[in-house]
Amino acid sequence: MQIFMLKRNLRLQDSAPFFHAMKSVRRHGNVLPLYIHEPEMIRQPDVSRQHQAFIRETLDDLVSEIETLGGQLLELVGDAISVLERIHASKPITRICTHRETTQNSQFERDNQVRQWCLAHGVELVEFEQNGIARGRQQPLTFPEYFSQSVNLTLKDPTGTNLSERFEKPQMPSCSLQDIPNAQGVDKPLRQTGGRREGVRALNHFFTLQNLNQYPFKLSSPNTGWDGCSRMSTYLAYGVVSDREVFRAVDRVVTEGHQRLNSDQFQTLQDRARFYLDRLTWRRQYIQAFENDPSLETQCMLRQFNGVREAEFDQALFDAWKSGRTGYPYIDAAMRCLHETGWINMRLRATVVSFATMNLWLPTVKVAQYLATEFLDYDPAIHHVIHQVVAGTSTFDGLMVYDPIKQGLDHDADGTFIRRYIPELADCAGPEVHHLQTVSGHKNVHSKTIVRPYPEPVVDHRETAMKAKRRVRNLQKGLADSGTRQIGLL
Ligand SMILES: Cc1cc2nc3c(=O)[nH]c(=O)nc-3n(C[C@H](O)[C@H](O)[C@H](O)COP(=O)(O)OP(=O)(O)OC[C@H]3O[C@@H](n4cnc5c(N)ncnc54)[C@H](O)[C@@H]3O)c2cc1C
């Protein structure tokens, strides 16, 4: 019997492991689709209730999809090895087909244990690469090569076929929902819904001529980004939709544009499509960087930064930032929006991380760890690398400290986003919400009634930005860190 192991590859479409397992039934035996709820993985500090709920919704879709094809998804609770032992004892496993993942250390370690177990039990383990990521001595394709290879492939979709003869009937019942331990935290009321149907709906909804054309103008503001971005990240992060399916959606819109637009309009559309694809190029670059150096989950890429911010860690500042009470409305609205929805757009993510690591001088790894639980689309391979880039602790080019007031003025000029998430500031009209120091009395309006008064800024953003830039530059050059003594000179 073969196992088709589902992890962060929660789909049947464009799934090489599913396809190859199904194709080789005669040689290797029937196929049992398996998802393991591993208590140790669920309890990791970067896993939260919203992630688990998203996975649940996705598994529910998979259960019915597999049933429609004539099979059953087996869900069990336990560590991967003991679950495999149990199944192997009930009927010998000949082969495990799954995706190769670039993921957090705990899950990478689990994958290593599965490898060892397979070796010891004479079980063939086939891990199919995904996202065009190279491991070991393999050379990755360039992005254009990978893109054109992907759009020229015929993507396999088993929908509508009867595969009942090829599926293995589970020898044991699936676990009940009560057996699965809960991850930390609470679910988020306004997060995206999981599942293949929702993933495909989001894909079809975004990839139109109009949306792709408007994307560059909508992605940077939290007011327009919600609908103006593709919102594919969570579906990509859990493998509900593959990167190749997204490439093909872009290609489909461009082909449609070629048929319908004049040459100038078509040229513009191509530029917009390239602009969108740049993001997927970065995605792949970051994943490859993490694949090459998984220590970035716990260490700074430039090792001289290790321990520097930690030495000055201020719990009160960390708490103020996390709870959206720093006295910087744009930052606080972003953090509170995250609490409710699990998503903010890319520029705003960079702004809150810059504020945390530069203005508040909070440790990069601690900030990344917290946001991992807050971002529904948390993908360790992307997440940890980008944090290092924003915090200046990486070898990537460009050091930028985002001004929290200017970012608000540029991308939420009339304060709509801020007022939506900060009820304390409901009495500040229009753009005055960005200049609280000049607005008299606003803090008292609500303090006597329903909400706590909005706090004073916890730091001076200009002063702390200058100090942080100086310290980061010095550390990047390998100079001794003398930041606190230099503040008077700045
Ligand atoms: C500090 C920080 C942490 C981040 N953590 C994550 C994370 O854990 N998971 C994650 O998927 N993205 C992460 N991003 C990247 C980016 O913010 C999100 O991918 C994007 O906001 C998701 O929304 P979307 O799908 O609508 O993106 P779109 O704007 O529609 O972009 C399309 C796709 O491109 C990819 N993408 C977009 N921007 C980037 C980027 N800067 N780097 C890499 N890939 C990108 C995503 O897969 C996204 O779905 C992070 C960015 C920052 C600054």
The ligand as a Tripos MOL2 file, in Angstrom:
@<TRIPOS>MOLECULE
LIG
   53    58     1     0     0
SMALL
NO_CHARGES

@<TRIPOS>ATOM
      1 C1          7.6940   41.3970    7.3290 C.3       1 LIG1
      2 C2          6.9820   40.6240    6.2560 C.ar      1 LIG1
      3 C3          6.5740   39.3090    6.4800 C.ar      1 LIG1
      4 C4          5.9270   38.5780    5.4890 C.ar      1 LIG1
      5 N1          5.5230   37.2990    5.7540 N.ar      1 LIG1
      6 C5          4.9380   36.5700    4.7940 C.ar      1 LIG1
      7 C6          4.5090   35.2390    5.0450 C.ar      1 LIG1
      8 O1          4.6900   34.6950    6.1330 O.2       1 LIG1
      9 N2          3.8970   34.5550    4.0260 N.ar      1 LIG1
     10 C7          3.6990   35.1240    2.7880 C.ar      1 LIG1
     11 O2          3.1450   34.4690    1.9090 O.2       1 LIG1
     12 N3          4.1090   36.3740    2.5330 N.ar      1 LIG1
     13 C8          4.7050   37.1220    3.4770 C.ar      1 LIG1
     14 N4          5.0990   38.4080    3.2030 N.ar      1 LIG1
     15 C9          5.0130   38.9030    1.8170 C.3       1 LIG1
     16 C10         3.7290   39.6770    1.4540 C.3       1 LIG1
     17 O3          3.4730   40.6630    2.3810 O.3       1 LIG1
     18 C11         2.5210   38.7600    1.3460 C.3       1 LIG1
     19 O4          2.8160   37.6640    0.5120 O.3       1 LIG1
     20 C12         1.3370   39.4770    0.7060 C.3       1 LIG1
     21 O5          1.0350   40.6310    1.4250 O.3       1 LIG1
     22 C13         0.1520   38.5430    0.6880 C.3       1 LIG1
     23 O6         -0.9860   39.1170    0.1340 O.3       1 LIG1
     24 P1         -1.4450   38.7620   -1.3490 P.3       1 LIG1
     25 O7         -1.4900   37.2980   -1.5410 O.co2     1 LIG1
     26 O8         -2.6760   39.5010   -1.6400 O.co2     1 LIG1
     27 O9         -0.2280   39.3140   -2.1860 O.3       1 LIG1
     28 P2         -0.0710   39.9800   -3.6420 P.3       1 LIG1
     29 O10         0.2460   41.3850   -3.4500 O.co2     1 LIG1
     30 O11        -1.3200   39.6960   -4.4410 O.co2     1 LIG1
     31 O12         1.1450   39.2110   -4.2080 O.3       1 LIG1
     32 C14         1.0260   37.9940   -4.9400 C.3       1 LIG1
     33 C15         1.8150   36.8910   -4.3040 C.3       1 LIG1
     34 O13         3.2030   37.1790   -4.3750 O.3       1 LIG1
     35 C16         3.8590   36.7540   -3.1940 C.3       1 LIG1
     36 N5          4.4430   37.9460   -2.5620 N.ar      1 LIG1
     37 C17         3.9430   39.1920   -2.5490 C.ar      1 LIG1
     38 N6          4.8120   40.0330   -1.9670 N.ar      1 LIG1
     39 C18         5.8610   39.2950   -1.6020 C.ar      1 LIG1
     40 C19         7.0850   39.5910   -0.9550 C.ar      1 LIG1
     41 N7          7.4200   40.8180   -0.5910 N.pl3     1 LIG1
     42 N8          7.9430   38.5940   -0.7330 N.ar      1 LIG1
     43 C20         7.6500   37.3330   -1.1090 C.ar      1 LIG1
     44 N9          6.5210   36.9880   -1.7180 N.ar      1 LIG1
     45 C21         5.6340   37.9610   -1.9690 C.ar      1 LIG1
     46 C22         2.8160   36.0950   -2.3170 C.3       1 LIG1
     47 O14         2.8550   34.7140   -2.5240 O.3       1 LIG1
     48 C23         1.5220   36.6880   -2.8380 C.3       1 LIG1
     49 O15         0.4330   35.8370   -2.6530 O.3       1 LIG1
     50 C24         5.7200   39.1620    4.2120 C.ar      1 LIG1
     51 C25         6.1240   40.4820    3.9900 C.ar      1 LIG1
     52 C26         6.7480   41.1990    4.9910 C.ar      1 LIG1
     53 C27         7.1870   42.6210    4.7090 C.3       1 LIG1
@<TRIPOS>BOND
     1     1     2 1
     2     2     3 ar
     3     2    52 ar
     4     3     4 ar
     5     4     5 ar
     6     4    50 ar
     7     5     6 ar
     8     6     7 ar
     9     6    13 1
    10     7     8 2
    11     7     9 ar
    12     9    10 ar
    13    10    11 2
    14    10    12 ar
    15    12    13 ar
    16    13    14 ar
    17    14    15 1
    18    14    50 ar
    19    15    16 1
    20    16    17 1
    21    16    18 1
    22    18    19 1
    23    18    20 1
    24    20    21 1
    25    20    22 1
    26    22    23 1
    27    23    24 1
    28    24    25 2
    29    24    26 1
    30    24    27 1
    31    27    28 1
    32    28    29 2
    33    28    30 1
    34    28    31 1
    35    31    32 1
    36    32    33 1
    37    33    34 1
    38    33    48 1
    39    34    35 1
    40    35    36 1
    41    35    46 1
    42    36    37 ar
    43    36    45 ar
    44    37    38 ar
    45    38    39 ar
    46    39    40 ar
    47    39    45 ar
    48    40    41 1
    49    40    42 ar
    50    42    43 ar
    51    43    44 ar
    52    44    45 ar
    53    46    47 1
    54    46    48 1
    55    48    49 1
    56    50    51 ar
    57    51    52 ar
    58    52    53 1
@<TRIPOS>SUBSTRUCTURE
     1 LIG1         1 GROUP 0 **** ****
